[in-house]
């Protein structure tokens, strides 16, 4: 097996594109995590990462095979470190944001694996690439990823991609203060708060998208000095988007309901609570974090958050 793999690795670096593409189609068969062949391929990761990234820009079939191999390999954190440089990350972001990219979604999955490690998150936070007409007027990678996540939902930007796995990237980035500050501070190119662009997906049908968004909302609540902005209806106004997934079709006393955020009033009999228990727990953690400041506790009390939790507990 090792001899065969060594030959394929040599072919991946061939100057002939047809040879590279054929080799990529075979190498993907070695990349299934948990197999002996995966361990062997992982041990040779330094030799194949760059050639596979090159193949990602070639024919659709070969590009898909190469991207799948990279996604599988980066399930191991030791391989992720091979991507921790500006040129490589810029190439991956380009594969995501390129209009009609066949492998935009696999590239999103690849990036969501890579952001599990600290060096990649730090580089991505300050990575500058170049503006993308039609999507984003900012050269910053995070701005571009946020905008393509919003504008590209339901294949509106790229008929081959939904970009849902970018939500996992945002959740990973907000494990760090610099990532949380990014989402809670206005951008220079459009003056908007990035968190307000993505929090509207907290009830989106796609589990991957809404799950990453819920985790991102929870994580930004670790920034205690931003609790006023987070809860300000005229600024971030994130509370309704934390509460909506926790709400069901229940009716409340008029005094309770009128004190609640307008977005969670009179939801109707068809309203359904978040089905996933892990996501419900995530949103509850966000509320707990908001309770770590006096202002947060007072606001949640005034906005009648308790009755919502009371009904959910029933």
C-alpha positions as CSV (number, residue, x, y, z in Angstrom):
1,X,0.0,0.0,0.0
2,X,2.8,2.4,0.9
3,X,4.5,1.9,-2.4
4,X,1.3,2.6,-4.3
5,X,0.7,5.8,-2.3
6,X,4.3,7.0,-2.9
7,X,3.7,6.7,-6.6
8,X,0.5,8.6,-6.4
9,X,2.1,11.4,-4.4
10,X,4.8,11.7,-7.2
11,X,2.0,11.9,-9.8
12,X,0.3,14.7,-7.8
13,X,3.3,16.8,-8.3
14,X,3.4,16.1,-12.1
15,X,3.7,19.1,-14.5
16,X,0.9,17.4,-16.5
17,X,-2.6,18.4,-15.3
18,X,-4.2,15.2,-16.5
19,X,-1.8,13.1,-14.4
20,X,-2.3,15.3,-11.3
21,X,-6.1,15.0,-11.7
22,X,-6.0,11.2,-12.1
23,X,-3.8,10.9,-9.1
24,X,-6.2,13.0,-7.0
25,X,-9.0,10.7,-7.9
26,X,-7.1,7.8,-6.5
27,X,-5.6,9.5,-3.4
28,X,-9.1,10.3,-2.0
29,X,-9.6,6.6,-1.5
30,X,-6.8,6.5,1.0
31,X,-8.2,9.4,3.1
32,X,-11.1,7.9,5.0
33,X,-10.4,8.7,8.7
34,X,-10.1,5.7,11.0
35,X,-8.5,3.5,8.4
36,X,-4.9,2.2,8.1
37,X,-4.6,4.0,4.8
38,X,-5.6,7.3,6.4
39,X,-2.8,7.0,9.0
40,X,-0.3,6.3,6.1
41,X,-1.6,9.3,4.1
42,X,-1.5,11.5,7.2
43,X,2.2,10.7,7.7
44,X,2.9,12.0,4.2
45,X,0.7,15.1,4.6
46,X,3.6,17.6,4.1
47,X,4.2,16.3,0.6
48,X,0.6,16.3,-0.6
49,X,-1.1,19.4,0.9
50,X,0.3,21.9,-1.6
51,X,-0.2,19.7,-4.7
52,X,-3.8,19.0,-3.6
53,X,-4.5,22.7,-3.3
54,X,-3.3,23.1,-6.8
55,X,-5.6,20.4,-8.1
56,X,-8.5,22.2,-6.3
57,X,-8.3,24.8,-9.1
58,X,-8.6,22.3,-11.9
59,X,-11.4,20.2,-13.4
60,X,-14.6,19.9,-11.2
61,X,-14.2,16.1,-10.6
62,X,-10.5,16.3,-9.7
63,X,-11.1,19.5,-7.6
64,X,-13.8,17.7,-5.6
65,X,-11.6,14.7,-5.0
66,X,-8.7,16.9,-3.9
67,X,-11.0,19.0,-1.6
68,X,-12.5,15.9,0.0
69,X,-9.0,14.5,0.7
70,X,-8.0,17.8,2.4
71,X,-11.2,17.8,4.5
72,X,-10.6,14.3,5.6
73,X,-6.9,14.9,6.4
74,X,-7.6,18.0,8.4
75,X,-9.8,16.1,10.8
76,X,-6.4,15.6,12.4
77,X,-5.1,18.7,14.1
78,X,-1.5,17.9,13.3
79,X,-2.3,18.3,9.6
80,X,-4.1,21.6,10.2
81,X,-0.8,23.2,11.2
82,X,0.4,22.8,7.6
83,X,-2.2,25.4,6.5
84,X,-1.2,28.0,9.0
85,X,0.2,30.6,6.7
86,X,-1.3,33.6,4.9
87,X,-0.9,32.3,1.3
88,X,-2.6,29.0,2.0
89,X,-5.5,30.5,3.9
90,X,-5.9,33.2,1.2
91,X,-6.2,30.4,-1.4
92,X,-8.8,28.6,0.6
93,X,-10.9,31.8,1.2
94,X,-10.6,32.4,-2.6
95,X,-12.1,28.9,-3.3
96,X,-15.0,29.8,-1.0
97,X,-15.8,33.3,-2.4
98,X,-15.1,32.6,-6.1
99,X,-18.4,32.8,-8.0
100,X,-19.6,29.4,-9.2
101,X,-16.8,27.6,-7.4
102,X,-17.7,23.9,-7.6
103,X,-15.9,23.2,-4.3
104,X,-17.1,26.3,-2.3
105,X,-18.9,24.1,0.3
106,X,-16.0,21.6,0.7
107,X,-13.7,24.6,1.1
108,X,-16.0,25.9,3.9
109,X,-15.7,22.5,5.6
110,X,-12.0,22.6,5.2
111,X,-11.8,26.0,6.8
112,X,-14.0,24.9,9.6
113,X,-11.6,22.1,10.4
114,X,-8.6,24.5,10.2
115,X,-10.1,27.0,12.6
116,X,-10.0,24.4,15.4
117,X,-6.3,25.4,16.0
118,X,-5.1,28.7,17.3
119,X,-2.5,29.7,14.6
120,X,-5.1,29.6,11.8
121,X,-7.6,31.7,13.8
122,X,-5.0,34.4,14.5
123,X,-3.9,34.6,10.8
124,X,-7.5,34.6,9.5
125,X,-8.5,37.4,11.9
126,X,-6.1,39.8,10.2
127,X,-5.9,38.3,6.7
128,X,-6.2,40.8,3.8
129,X,-6.8,39.5,0.3
130,X,-8.5,41.9,-2.1
131,X,-12.0,43.1,-2.6
132,X,-14.7,40.9,-4.2
133,X,-17.1,42.9,-6.5
134,X,-20.6,41.8,-5.9
135,X,-20.0,40.4,-2.5
136,X,-17.8,42.6,-0.4
137,X,-16.0,45.9,-0.7
138,X,-13.6,45.0,2.0
139,X,-10.2,43.3,1.4
140,X,-10.4,41.5,4.8
141,X,-11.0,37.8,4.8
142,X,-13.4,37.8,7.7
143,X,-15.6,40.5,6.1
144,X,-15.8,38.5,2.9
145,X,-16.6,35.3,4.7
146,X,-19.4,37.0,6.7
147,X,-20.9,38.6,3.7
148,X,-20.8,35.5,1.5
149,X,-22.4,33.5,4.4
150,X,-25.3,36.0,4.4
151,X,-25.7,36.7,0.7
152,X,-25.0,33.1,-0.3
153,X,-27.7,31.3,1.7
154,X,-29.9,29.0,-0.3
155,X,-27.5,29.1,-3.2
156,X,-28.3,32.7,-4.0
157,X,-24.7,33.6,-4.8
158,X,-23.3,30.3,-6.0
159,X,-25.6,27.6,-7.3
160,X,-23.2,25.0,-6.0
161,X,-22.9,26.2,-2.4
162,X,-24.9,27.1,0.7
163,X,-21.9,28.2,2.8
164,X,-23.5,26.8,6.0
165,X,-20.2,25.5,7.4
166,X,-18.9,29.1,7.7
167,X,-21.1,29.3,10.8
168,X,-18.7,26.8,12.4
169,X,-15.8,29.0,11.4
170,X,-17.4,32.0,13.2
171,X,-18.0,29.9,16.3
172,X,-14.4,28.8,16.3
173,X,-13.1,32.4,15.8
174,X,-15.2,33.7,18.7
175,X,-13.5,31.3,21.1
176,X,-10.9,34.1,21.1
177,X,-11.4,37.7,22.3
178,X,-10.1,39.1,19.0
179,X,-12.8,37.1,17.2
180,X,-15.5,38.2,19.6
181,X,-14.5,41.8,19.2
182,X,-14.7,41.5,15.4
183,X,-18.3,40.5,15.5
184,X,-19.2,43.2,18.1
185,X,-17.5,46.2,16.5
186,X,-18.7,48.0,13.4
187,X,-16.7,47.4,10.2
188,X,-15.1,50.2,8.4
189,X,-16.4,49.3,4.9
190,X,-20.2,49.3,5.7
191,X,-20.5,50.5,9.3
192,X,-22.4,47.4,10.4
193,X,-21.9,45.0,13.3
194,X,-21.1,41.6,11.8
195,X,-23.0,39.8,14.6
196,X,-26.2,41.5,13.4
197,X,-25.7,40.0,10.0
198,X,-25.6,36.4,11.1
199,X,-27.8,36.3,14.3
200,X,-30.9,36.3,12.1
201,X,-30.2,32.7,11.3
202,X,-30.8,31.5,14.9
203,X,-34.0,29.7,13.7
204,X,-32.8,28.8,10.2
205,X,-33.8,25.2,9.1
206,X,-30.2,24.1,8.4
207,X,-28.8,22.6,11.6
208,X,-25.2,23.4,10.7
209,X,-26.0,27.1,10.0
210,X,-28.1,27.8,13.0
211,X,-25.9,25.7,15.3
212,X,-22.8,27.7,14.4
213,X,-24.7,31.0,14.7
214,X,-26.1,30.0,18.2
215,X,-22.5,29.1,19.3
216,X,-21.3,32.5,18.0
217,X,-24.0,34.4,19.9
218,X,-23.1,32.5,23.0
219,X,-19.4,33.2,22.7
220,X,-19.7,36.9,22.1
221,X,-21.5,37.1,25.5
222,X,-18.1,36.4,27.2
223,X,-17.3,40.1,26.4
224,X,-18.7,41.6,29.6
225,X,-17.9,45.1,28.6
226,X,-20.1,44.7,25.5
227,X,-23.3,43.5,27.3
228,X,-24.9,47.0,27.1
229,X,-24.4,47.0,23.3
230,X,-25.5,43.4,22.9
231,X,-28.8,44.1,24.8
232,X,-29.4,47.6,23.4
233,X,-32.4,47.5,21.0
234,X,-30.9,50.4,19.1
235,X,-27.4,48.7,18.8
236,X,-27.0,45.0,18.5
237,X,-30.4,43.9,19.8
238,X,-29.3,40.2,20.1
239,X,-31.7,39.2,23.0
240,X,-34.7,38.4,20.7
241,X,-32.6,36.1,18.6
242,X,-31.4,34.2,21.6
243,X,-35.0,33.9,22.9
244,X,-36.9,33.1,19.7
245,X,-35.6,29.5,19.4
246,X,-36.5,29.0,23.1
247,X,-40.1,30.2,22.6
248,X,-43.0,27.9,21.8
249,X,-46.7,28.6,21.1
250,X,-47.5,29.5,24.7
251,X,-49.6,32.5,25.7
252,X,-48.5,34.8,28.5
253,X,-50.3,37.2,30.8
254,X,-50.7,40.6,29.2
255,X,-48.3,42.3,31.6
256,X,-45.6,39.7,31.0
257,X,-46.0,39.7,27.2
258,X,-45.9,43.5,26.8
259,X,-42.6,43.7,28.7
260,X,-41.0,41.1,26.4
261,X,-39.0,42.1,23.2
262,X,-41.5,42.8,20.4
263,X,-40.0,40.1,18.3
264,X,-41.1,37.4,20.7
265,X,-44.6,38.6,21.3
266,X,-47.7,37.0,19.7
267,X,-45.8,34.2,18.0
268,X,-48.9,32.1,17.2
269,X,-49.9,28.5,17.6
270,X,-47.5,27.3,14.8
271,X,-44.4,28.5,16.7
272,X,-42.1,25.6,17.5
273,X,-39.2,25.5,20.0
274,X,-35.7,24.6,19.0
275,X,-35.6,20.8,18.6
276,X,-31.9,20.2,19.3
277,X,-31.2,19.9,23.1
278,X,-27.6,20.9,22.6
279,X,-28.6,24.1,20.8
280,X,-31.2,24.9,23.5
281,X,-28.4,24.4,26.1
282,X,-26.1,26.7,24.1
283,X,-28.7,29.5,24.1
284,X,-29.3,29.1,27.8
285,X,-25.5,29.4,28.4
286,X,-25.7,32.7,26.5
287,X,-28.4,34.0,28.9
288,X,-26.3,32.8,31.8
289,X,-23.3,34.7,30.5
290,X,-25.5,37.9,30.2
291,X,-26.4,37.4,33.8
292,X,-22.8,37.8,34.9
293,X,-23.2,41.6,34.8
294,X,-25.6,43.7,36.8
295,X,-26.9,45.4,33.6
296,X,-27.5,42.1,32.0
297,X,-29.4,40.7,35.0
298,X,-31.5,43.8,35.2
299,X,-32.3,43.8,31.5
300,X,-33.3,40.1,31.4
301,X,-35.5,40.7,34.4
302,X,-37.2,43.8,32.8
303,X,-37.6,41.9,29.5
304,X,-39.4,39.1,31.2
305,X,-37.0,36.4,30.2
306,X,-38.0,34.2,33.1
307,X,-41.6,33.4,31.9
308,X,-40.1,32.2,28.6
309,X,-37.7,29.9,30.5
310,X,-40.5,28.8,32.8
311,X,-42.7,27.7,29.9
312,X,-39.8,25.9,28.3
313,X,-39.0,24.0,31.5
314,X,-42.6,22.7,31.6
